């Protein structure tokens, strides 16, 4: 995810906040860039924990947005197959879904 703001002064320093707390460089999770008049915050490997309010602060000026992160839907990759058994025999049904450990209902 990239958040981009354009500033009037190409030398302006900005602070990025997540839910009011200043973001700091920590590994490769956040990348802060200054390209001309643009200030860019890149959030790598978005997860549900990144669902938050983000603010770019320059002196007294602020720009605010909210990021909503959703999990992708679980898909059935290999559906159930028809089975024919005799009364009293055991039968097994198996399907493959797109997410390991997904909650499924039979």
C-alpha positions, 0 to 999 in steps of 0.5 A: 500500500502506498500513501502519497502526499504532495507538499509545496516545499520540496525540502519539507520534512514530514511525520507519518502517524498511525492512529496518532502514534509516530511511525518509525523505520522498523525492518522492511514494513514501512518505507519512507520516501521523498521524491521532489514534492511528493512524500510517500509511505509504503506499507509492505505485506499489509495485514489486519493490523495495518487497518488504521487511521494514517496522518501525514504531518508537516508543521501545523498542517495535517493530511488524514486518511483511513486504511481498511484491510480485509481478508481475501475470501476463502475459495474452494479450489477443488470441489467435492466429488460425487460418491457411490457407496453401499449402505453401511459402508464408510465414505469420505468427502474431501475438498481443497480451499485457498487458505490453510486453516480456513474455517469451513462448515460441513 
